[in-house]
């Protein structure tokens, strides 16, 4: 691999006394294709910071904790491959290099991390990624739930965020439960200790979902939450919690919304001012604009304080007879700003929504022209949607989880491929690329977790089906299901997915409700491990054991 060293990363970081944070509001994301001889290696660092200095480094893992409030550096610059430039008008810094035909570092793991200099003078970094040279890895998993703190047995878990809240270089866990949050601190080897009592000593009511962001750009990660209930089962306003720098959290704001309740979040720099914003939704309440069934409330970040945006309250797209269950933001047309995708549901299905950003946080509904006509125009009953490049062409695609009891399994999830340069942000349905028909295990699907589990440079899919009555033995179905991308290690076509029958090692009788999960490097070996909370079961609601699967 040719070494591109334009600027030492240490010197790049020394350009300012500013700070640096990981994945702060979806503003820095690094990805790389597979490391195979005879192919072209493509590395992309994505950001909304158009024209700003940026760099990425690939080398050996390290944990270099700079003095606060500077970054925790996760990749060594010694004998490393470093590339520096600026974020282009397409929202990325890209390097392409034709690899020689001989094997490149066979079996060796190369770690990567990117950094962007925010226009406000703050550094922001991607999470660390890893790729394996010439990998033909057969993914194996070990059920490690018995090693988790016993507190994960006691409540209905719905969401989990993996992030380094104590800034020691490894990934910790924040688990969302209906009655309290759980803070599991990682020792770096994948062993977790329950430190809830000291991490959030007050205002710990739990929630349905959480999202991580660096709301005040001080170099540590904060979180926002919604779907909280009080002791009487009444909805509580969404809340923002800030980090003191070493992983102790304090409630900073109640996010007062016009809607009666809330259960989903999108976080990102939606108005392109350098600060991460927060979008909160439920879709089943009347909004302050007086319009029926307001979809979302948008809070714009004003120097670390979240302020309700009145313009979004009255926007024409912010009203629907249907419900928004979840969504995502990403630059689908590669013009340097974050667009929005909403997963919608209704009694007989309804179309999902795509909003394009004009670069200032003003959105236009282009669903009719940019999304395919699904289910004969009636749309699907969508539960979750995620934006990620699923076929390696550099353009964000859409993965959707649906729940259609009356339709074939093939319609209980959608893979929508971005047309790319020929029609940026216009999506086509690829029904034959993912779900097979008549799979009795996939009936009602609630969530998605995406990532490269085999380190071959393409993204894989974990689908979260609900526990339900199956059509074959055992009578119940519903546990996370892995679909491996057939590019890279599988030697097939990038963007086509096949179910991995060996994934769920706890066994077919382990079924439960699971909404979301986290793919993260629990044990610091480079590959992605998997944590999913359990919300309970149909016959046995107390079936709340969470699961940790270690990637072998």
C-alpha positions in Angstrom: 0.0 0.0 0.0 1.5 3.3 -1.0 2.1 5.6 1.9 0.5 9.1 1.5 2.0 11.3 4.2 1.1 14.9 3.6 0.9 16.1 7.2 1.7 14.4 10.5 -1.6 13.9 12.4 0.0 15.2 15.6 0.9 18.4 13.8 -2.6 18.6 12.4 -4.1 18.4 15.9 -1.6 21.0 17.1 -3.0 23.6 14.7 -5.5 24.7 17.3 -6.2 24.4 21.0 -9.7 23.3 20.0 -11.3 20.1 21.0 -12.2 16.8 19.3 -15.1 14.4 19.7 -16.1 11.1 18.3 -19.1 10.9 15.9 -20.5 14.2 17.3 -23.9 14.4 15.7 -23.2 12.3 12.6 -20.6 14.9 11.4 -17.5 12.6 10.9 -17.8 9.1 9.5 -14.9 7.0 8.1 -15.3 4.1 5.7 -13.0 1.9 3.7 -13.4 -0.8 1.1 -11.7 -4.2 1.5 -8.0 -4.7 1.5 -7.4 -7.1 -1.3 -4.6 -7.3 -3.8 -5.5 -6.3 -7.3 -8.4 -4.1 -6.3 -8.8 -0.4 -5.7 -8.8 0.7 -2.1 -11.2 3.5 -1.5 -11.2 5.5 1.8 -13.9 8.1 2.4 -14.2 10.5 5.4 -17.7 12.0 5.4 -18.5 15.4 7.0 -20.8 18.4 6.7 -17.8 20.7 7.2 -17.4 21.7 3.6 -14.0 23.2 2.8 -12.6 22.4 6.3 -9.2 20.7 6.9 -9.5 17.0 7.5 -7.2 13.9 7.7 -7.4 10.2 8.3 -4.8 7.8 9.5 -4.5 4.0 9.1 -2.1 2.1 11.3 -1.8 0.2 14.6 -4.3 0.7 17.5 -3.3 2.9 20.4 -4.9 4.8 23.2 -3.3 8.2 23.5 -5.2 10.4 25.9 -4.3 14.0 25.2 -4.7 16.5 28.0 -8.3 17.6 28.4 -10.1 18.8 26.4 -8.2 17.4 23.5 -8.9 14.0 21.8 -8.4 10.4 22.7 -6.4 9.2 19.7 -7.2 5.6 18.8 -4.7 5.0 16.0 -1.0 5.4 16.2 0.8 7.7 13.8 4.0 5.8 14.0 4.7 3.9 10.7 1.1 4.9 9.7 -0.5 5.9 6.4 -1.8 9.4 6.8 -3.8 11.4 4.2 -4.7 15.1 4.7 -6.9 17.5 2.7 -10.2 19.3 2.9 -13.8 18.2 2.9 -15.0 18.6 -0.7 -18.3 20.0 -1.9 -19.6 16.5 -2.0 -19.1 16.2 1.8 -16.1 13.9 1.8 -12.3 13.6 1.7 -11.5 10.6 -0.5 -8.4 8.6 -1.4 -8.4 5.9 -4.1 -5.4 3.7 -4.6 -4.9 0.8 -7.0 -3.4 -2.0 -4.9 -0.7 -4.3 -6.4 -1.8 -7.7 -7.5 0.0 -9.6 -4.8 -1.7 -10.1 -1.4 -1.7 -7.0 0.8 -1.0 -7.7 4.5 -2.8 -11.1 4.5 -4.5 -11.7 7.8 -3.3 -8.4 9.2 -5.7 -5.8 10.7 -5.4 -2.2 9.8 -7.1 0.3 12.0 -8.3 3.7 10.8 -9.6 7.0 12.2 -10.5 10.3 10.7 -10.6 13.9 12.0 -12.2 17.1 10.8 -11.5 20.6 11.9 -14.9 22.1 12.5 -15.6 25.6 11.2 -16.1 26.7 14.9 -12.5 25.8 15.6 -13.2 22.4 17.2 -11.9 19.0 16.1 -14.3 16.1 15.5 -13.4 12.5 14.8 -14.9 9.4 13.4 -15.1 6.2 15.4 -12.2 3.9 14.8 -12.7 1.3 12.1 -10.8 -1.8 11.1 -10.2 -3.8 7.9 -8.4 -7.2 7.5 -6.0 -7.9 4.7 -7.2 -10.6 2.2 -9.8 -11.7 4.7 -12.0 -14.7 3.9 -13.2 -14.7 7.5 -16.0 -17.0 8.5 -17.7 -15.0 11.3 -18.2 -17.0 14.5 -19.9 -15.7 17.6 -19.7 -16.5 21.3 -22.7 -15.9 23.6 -21.3 -13.8 26.5 -24.5 -12.6 28.2 -23.6 -14.5 31.3 -20.7 -12.1 31.9 -22.9 -9.0 31.9 -23.8 -7.3 35.1 -27.0 -8.9 36.6 -28.8 -5.5 36.5 -29.6 -6.2 32.8 -32.0 -8.9 33.9 -34.3 -6.5 35.8 -36.0 -4.3 33.2 -37.4 -4.0 29.7 -34.5 -2.7 27.5 -35.2 -1.1 24.2 -32.1 0.8 23.0 -28.3 0.8 23.5 -25.6 3.3 22.7 -21.9 2.3 22.5 -19.6 5.2 23.1 -16.5 6.1 25.1 -18.2 8.2 27.8 -15.2 8.1 30.2 -12.6 8.9 27.4 -10.3 6.0 28.1 -10.2 4.7 24.6 -12.7 1.8 24.7 -16.5 1.6 24.1 -18.8 1.7 27.0 -22.6 1.1 27.0 -25.6 3.2 27.8 -28.7 0.9 27.9 -32.2 2.4 27.7 -34.7 0.8 29.9 -38.3 1.9 30.7 -37.5 2.7 34.3 -33.8 3.6 34.4 -30.7 3.9 32.3 -27.8 1.4 32.8 -24.2 2.6 32.5 -21.9 -0.3 31.8 -18.2 0.7 31.9 -15.8 -1.3 29.7 -12.3 -2.2 31.0 -11.1 -2.5 27.4 -11.3 -6.3 27.2 -15.1 -6.5 26.9 -15.7 -6.9 30.6 -18.4 -4.5 31.8 -19.1 -3.1 35.3 -22.4 -1.5 36.3 -21.5 2.0 37.3 -25.0 3.5 36.9 -25.1 4.9 40.5 -22.1 7.1 39.9 -22.6 7.9 36.2 -26.1 9.4 36.5 -26.9 9.9 40.2 -30.0 12.0 39.6 -33.0 12.2 37.1 -32.5 8.6 36.0 -36.0 7.7 34.8 -34.9 5.7 31.8 -36.3 6.0 28.3 -37.3 4.2 25.1 -34.5 5.6 22.9 -31.3 7.6 23.2 -28.8 9.3 20.8 -25.3 10.4 21.5 -23.9 13.8 20.4 -21.4 16.4 21.6 -24.0 19.1 22.1 -21.5 21.7 23.5 -18.5 20.8 21.5 -16.3 20.4 24.6 -14.7 17.1 23.4 -16.8 14.6 25.4 -20.1 12.9 24.4 -23.4 13.8 25.8 -26.8 12.2 25.1 -30.4 13.1 24.4 -33.4 10.8 25.3 -37.1 10.5 24.7 -39.9 8.1 25.4 -39.6 8.4 29.2 -42.4 7.6 31.5 -42.9 8.6 35.1 -43.9 6.3 38.0 -47.5 6.6 37.0 -46.9 5.8 33.3 -47.3 9.3 32.1 -45.0 10.7 29.4 -42.1 12.9 30.4 -40.5 15.5 28.2 -37.4 14.5 26.3 -34.2 15.4 28.1 -30.6 16.4 27.3 -27.8 15.1 29.6 -24.3 16.5 29.5 -21.0 14.9 30.3 -18.5 16.4 32.7 -15.6 15.0 30.7 -15.0 11.8 32.6 -18.5 10.2 32.1 -20.6 11.6 34.9 -23.9 13.0 33.5 -26.2 15.8 34.6 -29.6 16.8 33.1 -29.0 20.0 31.2 -32.4 20.6 29.6 -36.0 19.5 29.4 -36.9 19.6 25.7 -40.5 20.8 25.8 -42.4 19.7 22.7 -45.9 20.4 21.5 -46.6 16.7 21.0 -48.1 14.7 23.8 -45.4 12.0 23.7 -42.3 11.0 21.8 -40.4 7.8 21.0 -37.8 8.5 18.3 -34.8 10.7 17.6 -32.5 11.9 14.8 -29.3 13.7 15.6 -27.1 15.7 13.1 -26.0 19.1 12.0 -29.2 19.8 10.1 -28.7 23.5 9.4 -25.0 23.2 8.6 -23.7 25.6 11.2 -21.2 23.2 12.8 -23.4 22.3 15.9 -25.4 19.0 16.1 -29.1 19.4 16.2 -31.9 17.1 17.5 -35.1 16.0 15.9 -37.8 14.4 18.1 -40.9 12.7 16.8 -43.9 10.5 17.6 -46.4 11.4 14.9 -49.5 10.7 16.8 -50.2 14.0 18.5 -51.3 17.5 17.5 -48.5 20.0 17.2 -48.1 23.7 18.3 -48.7 24.7 14.7 -52.3 23.5 14.9 -51.7 21.0 12.1 -53.0 17.5 12.8 -50.5 14.7 13.5 -47.3 16.7 13.6 -44.4 14.5 12.7 -41.4 16.1 14.5 -40.1 18.8 16.6 -36.7 20.2 15.6 -34.4 21.6 18.1 -31.5 23.7 16.7 -28.3 23.9 18.6 -27.4 27.4 19.6 -23.9 27.2 21.1 -24.8 24.1 23.2 -28.4 25.0 24.0 -31.2 23.3 22.1 -33.9 25.7 21.0 -37.2 24.6 19.3 -37.3 25.7 15.7 -40.6 27.5 15.0 -40.1 27.3 11.2 -40.1 23.5 11.3 -43.2 23.5 13.4 -45.3 25.0 10.6 -43.4 23.5 7.6 -45.8 21.8 5.1 -44.0 18.5 5.3 -44.4 18.4 9.1 -48.0 17.1 9.1 -49.3 13.7 8.3 -52.3 11.4 9.0 -49.8 8.6 9.6 -47.2 7.9 12.3 -43.4 8.2 12.1 -41.8 5.4 14.0 -38.1 6.0 13.3 -35.7 7.5 10.7 -32.2 8.6 9.9 -30.3 11.5 8.4 -27.5 11.5 5.9 -26.3 13.2 2.7 -28.1 11.1 0.1 -27.4 13.5 -2.8 -23.8 14.3 -1.8 -24.2 18.0 -1.7 -22.6 18.4 1.7 -25.7 18.6 3.9 -27.8 16.1 5.8 -31.1 14.9 4.4 -33.9 13.1 6.2 -35.6 9.7 5.8 -38.8 8.9 7.8 -40.1 5.3 8.3 -43.9 5.7 8.3 -46.7 3.4 9.3 -50.4 3.3 9.1 -53.3 0.8 9.3 -52.8 -0.5 5.8 -49.3 0.8 5.2 -48.2 4.2 3.9 -45.4 5.7 1.9 -42.2 6.6 3.6 -40.8 10.2 3.4 -37.6 11.6 2.0 -36.7 15.3 2.7 -33.8 17.0 0.9 -31.9 19.7 2.7 -31.1 23.0 0.9 -28.0 23.5 3.1 -29.6 25.8 5.6 -32.0 23.3 7.3 -34.9 24.0 5.1 -36.3 20.7 3.7 -38.3 19.8 0.6 -40.4 16.6 0.4 -39.2 14.7 -2.7 -40.8 11.4 -1.8 -43.0 11.3 -4.9 -40.0 11.7 -7.3 -37.1 10.1 -5.4 -38.6 7.0 -3.7 -40.0 3.9 -5.5 -43.7 3.0 -5.5 -44.0 0.4 -2.8 -46.8 -2.1 -2.1 -48.9 -1.0 -5.2 -48.7 2.6 -4.0 -50.0 2.0 -0.5 -46.5 1.9 1.0 -45.3 -0.3 3.9 -45.9 -0.4 7.6 -42.3 0.6 8.3 -40.7 0.3 11.7 -37.2 1.6 11.2 -35.0 3.0 8.5 -31.2 3.4 8.3 -29.0 5.2 5.8 -25.6 3.6 4.9 -23.7 2.6 1.7 -24.7 -1.0 1.3 -23.2 -1.7 -2.1 -19.9 0.1 -1.9 -20.5 2.7 -4.6 -20.0 5.7 -2.2 -23.7 6.7 -2.1 -26.0 6.3 0.9 -28.7 3.6 0.4 -31.7 3.0 2.6 -32.4 -0.2 4.6 -36.0 -0.4 6.0 -37.6 -2.8 8.5 -41.3 -3.4 7.9 -44.0 -5.4 9.8 -46.6 -6.8 7.4 -48.4 -9.9 8.7 -50.5 -10.3 5.6 -47.6 -10.1 3.1 -44.7 -12.2 2.1 -41.5 -12.1 4.0 -39.8 -10.4 1.1 -42.0 -7.3 1.9 -41.1 -7.2 5.6 -37.9 -5.3 4.7 -36.7 -3.1 1.9 -33.3 -2.4 0.4 -33.4 0.8 -1.6 -30.3 1.5 -3.7 -29.2 5.1 -4.5 -29.0 5.8 -8.2 -25.7 7.6 -7.5 -24.2 10.1 -9.9 -26.8 9.5 -12.6 -29.6 10.6 -10.3 -28.3 11.6 -6.9 -30.7 10.7 -4.0 -33.1 8.9 -6.3 -33.7 5.3 -4.9 -34.7 2.1 -6.7 -36.1 -1.0 -5.0 -33.8 -4.0 -4.9 -36.3 -6.7 -3.7 -34.1 -9.7 -4.7 -30.9 -8.4 -3.0 -32.0 -9.1 0.6 -34.9 -11.0 2.1 -36.1 -14.3 0.7 -39.7 -15.2 0.5 -41.6 -17.3 3.1 -39.1 -17.2 5.9 -41.2 -18.0 9.0 -38.7 -16.4 11.3 -39.2 -12.9 9.8 -42.7 -11.7 10.2 -42.9 -8.5 12.3 -39.6 -6.7 12.1 -38.9 -3.8 14.5 -35.3 -2.6 14.1 -32.0 -2.6 12.3 -28.3 -2.6 13.2 -25.8 -2.1 10.4 -22.0 -2.6 10.3 -19.1 -4.6 8.8 -18.9 -7.7 11.0 -16.3 -9.6 9.0 -13.9 -6.7 8.3 -14.0 -7.2 4.6 -15.0 -3.6 3.7 -18.7 -3.9 3.1 -21.7 -3.4 5.4 -23.8 -6.2 6.8 -27.3 -6.2 8.3 -28.7 -7.3 11.6 -32.5 -7.4 11.5 -34.5 -7.3 14.8 -37.7 -9.3 14.4 -40.4 -9.2 17.1 -41.2 -12.3 19.1 -44.3 -13.7 17.3 -46.1 -17.0 16.6 -44.1 -18.9 14.1 -45.4 -21.3 11.4 -42.9 -24.1 12.3 -41.1 -25.5 15.4 -40.5 -23.8 17.7 -43.9 -22.1 18.0 -42.3 -18.7 18.7 -39.9 -16.8 16.5 -38.0 -13.5 17.1 -34.3 -13.0 17.7 -31.7 -10.8 15.9 -30.9 -12.2 12.5 -27.6 -11.5 10.6 -27.4 -11.1 6.8 -23.9 -11.1 5.4 -23.0 -8.8 2.5 -21.9 -11.1 -0.3 -19.0 -8.8 -1.4 -15.5 -9.0 0.0 -14.9 -12.1 2.1 -18.0 -13.9 0.6 -16.6 -13.5 -3.0 -20.0 -12.5 -4.4 -21.7 -9.2 -5.3 -21.5 -6.2 -2.9 -25.0 -5.2 -2.0 -26.5 -8.7 -2.0 -27.3 -10.3 1.4 -27.6 -13.9 2.6 -28.9 -15.0 6.0 -26.2 -16.4 8.3 -27.7 -19.4 10.0 -24.8 -19.7 12.5 -25.2 -16.2 14.0 -27.6 -16.7 16.9 -25.6 -19.0 19.1 -28.0 -18.9 22.1 -30.3 -21.1 20.1 -33.7 -21.0 18.4 -35.7 -21.1 21.7 -34.2 -17.8 22.8 -36.9 -15.4 21.4 -38.0 -12.0 22.7 -38.9 -8.5 21.7 -35.8 -6.6 20.5 -35.9 -3.1 19.0 -32.3 -2.0 18.5 -28.8 -3.1 19.1 -25.2 -1.9 18.9 -22.3 -3.2 16.8 -19.1 -2.1 18.5 -15.6 -3.3 19.3 -16.2 -4.5 22.9 -12.8 -6.3 23.3 -10.6 -4.0 21.3 -9.6 -6.6 18.8 -10.8 -4.7 15.7 -14.0 -6.6 14.8 -17.5 -5.6 15.8 -19.3 -7.3 18.7 -23.0 -7.1 19.2 -25.2 -6.1 22.2 -29.0 -6.1 22.1 -31.4 -5.3 25.0 -34.5 -7.5 25.5 -37.9 -5.8 26.0 -39.6 -9.0 27.2 -41.7 -11.7 25.6 -45.3 -12.6 24.6 -46.0 -15.4 27.1 -43.3 -14.4 29.5 -43.0 -10.6 29.8 -40.2 -11.1 32.4 -37.9 -12.4 29.6 -35.7 -9.3 29.8 -32.2 -10.9 29.6 -30.0 -8.7 27.4 -27.5 -10.4 25.1 -23.8 -9.8 24.3 -22.4 -11.7 21.3 -18.6 -11.6 21.0 -17.3 -11.8 17.4 -14.7 -14.5 17.0 
